[in-house]
Amino acid sequence: MSKGIIYSISLSLERGTLKKEIPEANLIENYGIENDGHAGNWGR
């Protein structure tokens, strides 16, 4: 597996709003970033 570099993490609480950069995030398997409006199974 190749390695990557994370340069920044951004999230928005709701879809359709601007994302803001955050210093850290909790990643949830098969869900996404905790508290992000784009996380979860919403049809994408």
C-alpha positions as CSV (number, residue, x, y, z in Angstrom):
1,M,0.0,0.0,0.0
2,S,1.3,3.4,-0.9
3,K,1.6,6.2,1.7
4,G,0.0,9.6,1.5
5,I,0.3,12.9,3.2
6,I,-2.7,14.7,4.7
7,Y,-2.2,18.5,4.3
8,S,-5.5,19.7,5.8
9,I,-8.8,18.4,7.1
10,S,-12.0,20.4,6.5
11,L,-15.6,19.8,7.4
12,S,-19.0,21.4,7.4
13,L,-21.8,20.6,9.8
14,E,-24.4,20.6,7.0
15,R,-24.3,20.0,3.3
16,G,-24.4,23.2,1.2
17,T,-22.3,25.2,3.7
18,L,-18.7,26.2,3.4
19,K,-16.2,23.8,5.0
20,K,-13.8,25.1,7.6
21,E,-10.3,23.7,8.3
22,I,-9.9,21.8,11.6
23,P,-6.8,20.7,13.4
24,E,-7.9,17.0,13.8
25,A,-10.8,14.7,13.1
26,N,-12.2,11.4,14.1
27,L,-12.6,9.0,11.2
28,I,-15.4,6.4,11.4
29,E,-15.1,3.3,9.2
30,N,-17.8,3.2,6.5
31,Y,-19.1,6.6,7.6
32,G,-16.5,9.3,7.2
33,I,-15.4,12.2,9.3
34,E,-17.4,12.5,12.6
35,N,-19.7,15.6,12.6
36,D,-19.2,16.2,8.8
37,G,-22.4,17.0,6.9
38,H,-21.1,14.8,4.0
39,A,-20.5,11.7,6.2
40,G,-22.8,8.7,6.3
41,N,-24.8,6.9,3.7
42,W,-26.7,9.6,1.9
43,G,-26.6,8.2,-1.6
44,R,-23.2,9.1,-3.0
